[in-house]
Amino acid sequence: MTRTINVQEAQTQLSALLALARNGEEIILTEADKPVARLVPMLEEAPAKNGEPPAHILGLHQNGQSWMSEDFNAPLPDEFWLGEA
């Protein structure tokens, strides 16, 4: 759910707004009825500072939870590359 609140009002309700964000709500902050910022919950794994996605975590999934088909590295047919498949 998304809520909209004026910046001045948000200053007096910051703790309550943070609690809403922690519970998954999005809060749009406005000035003169124009959106200026968005308060959203943090992802558990924040992206790296350089904008790159976080590194893969080895061993995150237990054995058997992921798999790769036997033909994963097999060449794709010409029809695929020509847009005919």
C-alpha positions as CSV (number, residue, x, y, z in Angstrom):
1,M,0.0,0.0,0.0
2,T,1.2,3.5,-0.7
3,R,0.6,6.5,1.5
4,T,1.2,10.2,0.7
5,I,2.2,12.7,3.4
6,N,3.4,16.3,3.4
7,V,7.1,16.7,4.5
8,Q,6.2,19.0,7.4
9,E,3.7,16.5,8.8
10,A,6.2,13.6,8.2
11,Q,8.8,15.4,10.4
12,T,6.5,14.9,13.4
13,Q,5.6,11.3,12.5
14,L,9.0,9.9,11.4
15,S,9.0,7.0,13.9
16,A,5.5,5.9,12.8
17,L,6.4,6.3,9.1
18,L,9.5,4.1,9.6
19,A,7.4,1.4,11.2
20,L,5.1,1.5,8.2
21,A,8.1,1.2,5.8
22,R,9.5,-1.7,7.9
23,N,6.1,-3.5,7.3
24,G,6.4,-3.1,3.6
25,E,4.5,0.1,3.0
26,E,5.7,2.9,0.6
27,I,5.4,6.5,1.8
28,I,5.5,9.3,-0.7
29,L,6.7,12.6,0.8
30,T,5.3,15.8,-0.9
31,E,5.9,19.5,-0.8
32,A,3.2,21.8,-2.2
33,D,1.3,18.7,-3.3
34,K,4.3,17.6,-5.5
35,P,6.1,14.3,-4.8
36,V,9.7,14.9,-3.7
37,A,10.8,11.6,-2.1
38,R,9.8,8.1,-1.4
39,L,10.3,6.1,1.8
40,V,10.5,2.4,1.1
41,P,11.6,-0.6,3.1
42,M,15.3,-1.6,2.7
43,L,16.1,-4.8,0.9
44,E,17.8,-7.4,3.1
45,E,20.7,-7.4,0.8
46,A,21.5,-3.8,-0.4
47,P,23.3,-3.3,-3.7
48,A,27.0,-2.5,-3.7
49,K,27.8,1.2,-3.5
50,N,29.0,1.3,-7.1
51,G,25.4,0.4,-8.3
52,E,26.4,-3.2,-9.1
53,P,24.1,-6.0,-7.8
54,P,25.3,-7.8,-4.7
55,A,27.7,-10.7,-5.3
56,H,26.3,-14.2,-5.4
57,I,26.5,-16.0,-2.1
58,L,27.9,-19.5,-2.5
59,G,26.2,-22.2,-0.7
60,L,23.0,-20.2,-0.2
61,H,20.7,-23.0,-1.4
62,Q,20.9,-26.5,-0.2
63,N,21.8,-29.3,-2.6
64,G,19.0,-30.2,-5.0
65,Q,17.3,-26.8,-4.8
66,S,18.7,-25.7,-8.2
67,W,19.7,-27.5,-11.3
68,M,21.0,-27.0,-14.8
69,S,19.8,-28.9,-17.8
70,E,22.2,-31.3,-19.5
71,D,22.1,-29.3,-22.8
72,F,22.7,-25.9,-21.1
73,N,25.9,-25.2,-23.1
74,A,24.6,-26.8,-26.3
75,P,24.5,-24.4,-29.4
76,L,21.1,-22.9,-30.1
77,P,19.5,-23.8,-33.5
78,D,19.6,-21.3,-36.4
79,E,15.8,-20.8,-36.1
80,F,16.4,-19.3,-32.7
81,W,18.9,-16.7,-34.0
82,L,16.7,-15.9,-37.0
83,G,13.6,-15.4,-34.9
84,E,11.8,-18.3,-36.4
85,A,11.4,-20.4,-33.3
